[in-house]
Amino acid sequence: MKQLYASHNYAQKHYHGLHFGISVFGKDWRLRHRMIGGRMHRLKDQDINNIFKDETVLIFGNIYGHRDPEQQKKFNHPSELRQKNIDFYYWDNPHIPHLLYHNPANPNGYKNWCRMVFNHTHRQSDGVNRPNQSIQRINEQLYDLSAHTLKTWRDLVPVWRDCKRRSMTALICPSGDKTFQHHYNITRGEWTNRWRTILERLGYRVVVRPKPGRQLRQAPHRLCDQLVTNNVGITVSNHSIVAVESMLAGVPAVVSGSNATGELGTPAEEFEQTGILRPVDTDQLIDWCEQLLLDDYHKSEVYNGTWH
């Protein structure tokens, strides 16, 4: 897969042969099951006690989304692996959701991009701004795939605006119910109702946006477009890339749970106590997104192992 094609679907399962849950890396870093020529195998019984010392594993999405109801019961919280000092990479949709939208480099809106995060579900800020060779890599890929239409990843963002509150409308964007249950031991309804109460107490008009299906995340239903069109003032989300998309649309984000906003999102506890949003400078936001892109890859890279 040296030559990339914009109209090709690289998200097809036959490229990797893996299922939701935990798989073990072999002697290389290709995301490919050994049954189709790779070195990876599925963790026996999804029991982390079966991981040998010095083995690194892959968490592919969320096993509670597996087609097999019995497999759905074998969820391992990422914190359990960290507690046992088991190194893992988390494989899911990219930090920058615009990579999956219809655009000149991805005209069919395929899930051709992903994130590979070490020992966490989203990239975390440690206060260090690292040199990012990934930007040149991704920009070159976008440039080639788009037939030279996209010059950089920033061209994927439809409208650049200062990130500030423009109204007293708060958009609550809950994750799926199973994510709340398995990761946070709470229901989606409980979390949503709690935040509705908090926001109304602070004087906001509240709108709830349930997590849409894949087809309803493209234009004209893209979140980034709806935030601008509906003059949303802030978003509130949990365990979601929504917050990154929100800030890139110029809308401050209140975040709870695992998230990818670094120091730029306003932590839920902080906002609940003070009602104050953290200021977000555009240059800071661009710098942070380019740190996030350190962990974002075209799927051809994870299949052939060059991502690592």
N, C-alpha and C positions, 0 to 999 in steps of 0.2 A: 504493500500500500504506500509506495513512495510517492506516486502521483495522486493528489487529492482532487476530488471532483465535487463541486458545490451541490449538485443535484442528487448525489448519492446518499443513501441512508446507511451510515456507519453504526447505527444503534442496533442493528439486527443481531439477534442472539447467536447466530451461527459463527460470528467472529470470535466470541469468547467462551460460549458453552457453560457459563456460570449461572447459578441461581441465587436469589436473595438469601442473605445470611453470611456465614463466615467460611472463607476458603483459605487455604494455606499456600503461600508462595513456595515455589520449588527453587531451582538453582539459577533462575533468572527472574526478571521483573516483568515479563509479558503477562498480561491478563488473558490467559488462555488455559482452558482445562486440558489436562493431559490426555483425555479421550479424543481431543481434536488436535493433538500435536503440541500442546503446551506442557508446562511443568506443574500446574496448580491442581490441587485436589480439594474436595469439599471436606470440611472438618467433621470427623466422625461424631455422629449424634449431636452435632452443634454444641458439644460440651467443651468449654474452655480448659478443663482439666486434661484434655487430650492434646493440648498444644505443647510441643516439646520446647525445652529451653533453647533460646536463641532463634526460634522460628518467628517469622513475621507473618501476620495474617492480613487478609482483606475483609472488611465489612462492606458487603455490597447492598446498598439500600437498606431496607427494613424488612426483616424476615416475616413480620406480621402482615406483609403484603404478598406473601407466597401463596400460590394457588392451592397448596396442600394444607388443609386445616391443622394437621398434626405438626407440620413444620412451623406454622404460625405460633405455636406454643413455645418454641425453642428460642425465644428472644434473649439475647445477652446485652445488657446495658453497657455502652462503651466504658462507663466508669468502672465496671467490674474488671475489664481488661487492664485498665490503668492501675487499679489496686493490686493486681497480680504482676505488674511490670511486664505485661505482654505488649509488644509493639504492634501497632496495626495501622493500616491506611483505610480511610473511609471514602468510598466511591459513590458519588451521587451527582446530581445536576450541578452545573457550574455556579460559582459565586456570582458571576455577572449574567443574569438571566437573559439579557438581550442577545447573547450568543445563540439562544434557541429560538428566537423570534424569526419570522420571515425577514430576510435581509439579503442583499446581493451575494453574500458569502454562504447563505443557507436558504435558498429561495423556497424550499418546501417546509421549512421550520422543523427539520428533523432534530432529534436529540443527539447531535454529532459532537457535542462538547460535554465535558464533565469536570468534576473536581476530585482531586486525590489529596486528602488531608491527613497528615501524620498525627496519630494519637488524639484526634478530636473529630467532631462532626463538621466543624467550620474552622477556618483559619482564625487563630487568636492573636491579639496584639500583645507583643512583649516590649513595646516602646522603642524597638529598633527598626529603623527604616533601611531595609537591605537593598543593595544594588539588584536590579531586576532585569536579568537577561531574558526572562520570559516575555517581556513586553516586545522586544524586537522579534522574538519567535512568533508570538501571536499576531503581531501587526503584519509580518510578512505573510503568514498564512491567510489572514483576512484579505490582504492586498491581492494575493494570487487567486484565491477562491472567488473573489468578487470581480475578477477581470479588471483589476486596478481601480475599482469604484471606491472602495473603502481604503483610506490611507492609514488609519489607526483604529483601535478599539473604540475610541471616543466617538467615531462617526456612527456607531451603533445606537447611541443615545439620541432620540429624536429631537429633544429640546433641552438645552442647558439653561438652568435658572439658578439663582442663588437659593440655597436651602434655608428657608425660613417659613414661619407660620403665616399663612395668608387668610385664614378664616378660623372660625371656631367649630368647624366640622371635623370630627374624629372618625376615622375609618378603622374599625376593628377587623383584623385579618387573621382569624384562627387557623391553626394547622388542622390536619385530619384528626378525628376523634381517637384513633388508635395511637397516634403519636403522643397525645396528652396522656392516655392511659398507661402506655408502656414506659415513656420517658419521665413523666412527672406525677403519675399516680393521681390524676385528676381528670374529670371529664371535660370535653370541649365546652359543654353548656355551662359548667360551673365557672370555668375560666372566663368565658365570654360575659356571663352575667356579672361577675365580680368587676370586670373592667368597664362594663356599661355603668354600673353604680358609681365607680370612681370618677369616670369622665363626666357624668351628669352632675356630680357634686362640684366639679371644677368648672362647670358652666358650658360644657361642650354639647353640641348636637351630635348624637351617635348614630352611625350607620355601620351595619355588620356585613362583611363580604365573606361568605363561606368560601373555602378553598375550591376553585373551579376545576373541572376536568381539563385534560390536556388541550382539547380542541377549543376550549373557551378561554385559553390564555393567549390566543393570537389576536391580531387586529380584527375587528375594532374593540375587542374585549381586553386588550393588554392593560395591565394595572398601571403602567407608566402613563398611558393615554388617559385613563379614567381619572387619575389623580389630578391631572391638569384640567380636563374638561369639567369635572365636578367641583373644582376649587376646594379640594380637600386641604384641611389645615395641618393635620398630623395623622400618622398611622400608628397603630398598636399591634404588635405581632409577637409570636412566640415560636422559637425553634424554626426560623424561616428565613429564606433569602428575600422575602418581601421587603424587609427593612433596607437592604441595599438598593433595591429598585426604587423604593420610596425616596431615599435621599438623592439618587441620581435624577429623579423627577423634580427635585427642589422641595420635597416635603419632609420635614423632620420626622424621625422615627423613634418611638418608644419601644423598648425591647425587653422581653423576658426570656428566660431559658437560654439555651445555646443559640448563638447568632453570629453573624459575620460583620458586625459594624465596628469592631475595634473599640476605640475611645470616642467614636463620633455619635453613636446611638445614645439616647438617654435611657439609662437603666430604669426598669419599671419601679423599683423601690424608691429610687431618687425622685422620680416624677410624681409618684403617689404622695410623697411627703411634702414636696415643695411646689409642684405644678409648673416647675421651670424646665425649659428645654435647653439642652446643651447647644451652644452655637456651632455651626458647621461651616467652615470655610471651604470654598470650592477647590482651592489648591490642595488643602488637606484631604478632601474627599477623593480627588484624582490620585493623590499619592497613595491613599489607603487602598483604593481599587486596584492600583497597580501592584500592591502587595498581595491582594487577594488573587490576582492573576498568576502569581507564582505557583498556585496550586490548581490552576485551570488548564485543561489540555484538550486538544482534538483527540477523539477516541482512537484514531489511527495510531497515535503515540502510545496509548496505554496497551494496545494490542501488540505492538512490536517491541515494547519495552524501553523505548527511547525517552519516556517521560521521567525515568528515574536517573 
